[in-house]
Amino acid sequence: MPNIRIREAAGLLGVSDDTVRRWVDGGLLTARTDDSGRKVIDGAELAGFARSNAGPAPADPLAGASSARNRFAGLVTKVVTDKVMAQVEMQCGPFTVVSLMSTDAVRELGLEVGSIGVAIVKATTVIVETP
């Protein structure tokens, strides 16, 4: 599972670093120390927390030139796959975004519960990018 640094978790949840640290100290989230000595939170745990405690939408970490204006940064909270197709759910602040894509795309993007991504909504299509 991916590990998310405290600062990254705060940005994805739309809160301050100190708020995430208080949640860790209060037992709402579990943090561990990575090999570099930094506190990290398991991506899957953070995804579950984000889903049940949705706040305002975070800034887009992949912001750049694009014709798509509806970009929602967030955490992957659910991935359901079969041989050909996949359903990926993301918690983007207070919004849950669902994308249908090929199972190959899920593998190529490395999408799993706890991954960080940006859902891009253009017309009726949702495209998910990874940093």
C-alpha positions as semicolon CSV with decimal commas, in nm:
position;residue;x (nm);y (nm);z (nm)
1;M;0,000;0,000;0,000
2;P;0,116;0,355;-0,065
3;N;0,231;0,564;0,230
4;I;0,123;0,928;0,238
5;R;0,330;1,193;0,420
6;I;0,151;1,411;0,676
7;R;0,183;1,723;0,456
8;E;0,042;1,538;0,153
9;A;-0,243;1,394;0,359
10;A;-0,329;1,742;0,484
11;G;-0,341;1,879;0,129
12;L;-0,557;1,593;0,007
13;L;-0,799;1,636;0,295
14;G;-0,806;2,015;0,270
15;V;-0,678;2,072;0,625
16;S;-0,352;2,189;0,788
17;D;-0,057;1,965;0,873
18;D;-0,127;2,037;1,240
19;T;-0,484;1,910;1,204
20;V;-0,359;1,578;1,065
21;R;-0,103;1,555;1,347
22;R;-0,382;1,615;1,602
23;W;-0,588;1,339;1,439
24;V;-0,287;1,106;1,466
25;D;-0,226;1,207;1,829
26;G;-0,599;1,160;1,901
27;G;-0,603;0,811;1,748
28;L;-0,825;0,899;1,451
29;L;-0,541;0,813;1,210
30;T;-0,243;0,583;1,253
31;A;0,100;0,709;1,150
32;R;0,427;0,525;1,135
33;T;0,783;0,637;1,065
34;D;0,920;0,552;0,718
35;D;1,280;0,464;0,632
36;S;1,363;0,836;0,600
37;G;1,235;0,911;0,951
38;R;0,921;1,089;0,831
39;K;0,574;1,021;0,965
40;V;0,350;0,856;0,705
41;I;-0,005;0,728;0,695
42;D;-0,112;0,415;0,510
43;G;-0,288;0,521;0,190
44;A;-0,576;0,275;0,235
45;E;-0,642;0,401;0,590
46;L;-0,631;0,761;0,469
47;A;-0,873;0,674;0,186
48;G;-1,124;0,532;0,434
49;F;-1,084;0,834;0,660
50;A;-1,131;1,070;0,363
51;R;-1,445;0,890;0,256
52;S;-1,606;0,920;0,598
53;N;-1,476;1,271;0,681
54;A;-1,490;1,455;0,348
55;G;-1,383;1,821;0,354
56;P;-1,332;2,083;0,081
57;A;-1,164;1,979;-0,245
58;P;-0,782;1,993;-0,238
59;A;-0,560;2,175;-0,488
60;D;-0,473;1,988;-0,808
61;P;-0,114;1,855;-0,770
62;L;-0,090;1,807;-1,148
63;A;-0,216;2,152;-1,246
64;G;-0,091;2,249;-1,586
65;A;-0,218;2,350;-1,926
66;S;-0,536;2,162;-2,013
67;S;-0,866;2,233;-2,180
68;A;-1,040;2,039;-1,903
69;R;-1,147;2,276;-1,626
70;N;-1,308;2,024;-1,393
71;R;-1,010;1,867;-1,215
72;F;-1,059;1,697;-0,879
73;A;-0,754;1,584;-0,680
74;G;-0,815;1,309;-0,431
75;L;-0,759;0,961;-0,298
76;V;-0,859;0,637;-0,462
77;T;-1,105;0,474;-0,220
78;K;-1,224;0,171;-0,419
79;V;-1,107;-0,028;-0,723
80;V;-1,318;-0,307;-0,871
81;T;-1,176;-0,493;-1,171
82;D;-1,257;-0,784;-1,395
83;K;-1,065;-0,916;-1,697
84;V;-1,143;-0,615;-1,917
85;M;-1,300;-0,323;-1,725
86;A;-1,255;-0,150;-1,391
87;Q;-1,448;0,089;-1,169
88;V;-1,237;0,337;-0,974
89;E;-1,387;0,552;-0,699
90;M;-1,209;0,859;-0,562
91;Q;-1,283;1,086;-0,268
92;C;-1,204;1,440;-0,385
93;G;-1,279;1,664;-0,089
94;P;-1,654;1,641;-0,038
95;F;-1,702;1,476;-0,379
96;T;-1,698;1,110;-0,473
97;V;-1,594;1,065;-0,835
98;V;-1,640;0,734;-1,017
99;S;-1,453;0,644;-1,335
100;L;-1,494;0,342;-1,561
101;M;-1,176;0,246;-1,746
102;S;-0,994;-0,058;-1,873
103;T;-0,828;-0,291;-1,626
104;D;-0,506;-0,234;-1,823
105;A;-0,531;0,141;-1,751
106;V;-0,568;0,072;-1,378
107;R;-0,254;-0,143;-1,388
108;E;-0,057;0,107;-1,599
109;L;-0,147;0,396;-1,365
110;G;-0,080;0,187;-1,056
111;L;-0,422;0,273;-0,913
112;E;-0,504;0,108;-0,582
113;V;-0,687;0,208;-0,267
114;G;-0,487;0,488;-0,111
115;S;-0,330;0,610;-0,435
116;I;-0,335;0,981;-0,516
117;G;-0,492;1,085;-0,843
118;V;-0,668;1,365;-1,025
119;A;-1,008;1,303;-1,181
120;I;-1,057;1,515;-1,491
121;V;-1,416;1,558;-1,601
122;K;-1,477;1,660;-1,961
123;A;-1,832;1,626;-2,092
124;T;-1,944;1,276;-1,987
125;T;-1,596;1,123;-1,963
126;V;-1,388;1,099;-1,645
127;I;-1,012;1,059;-1,693
128;V;-0,786;0,976;-1,397
129;E;-0,420;1,089;-1,395
130;T;-0,149;1,008;-1,145
131;P;0,139;1,232;-1,033
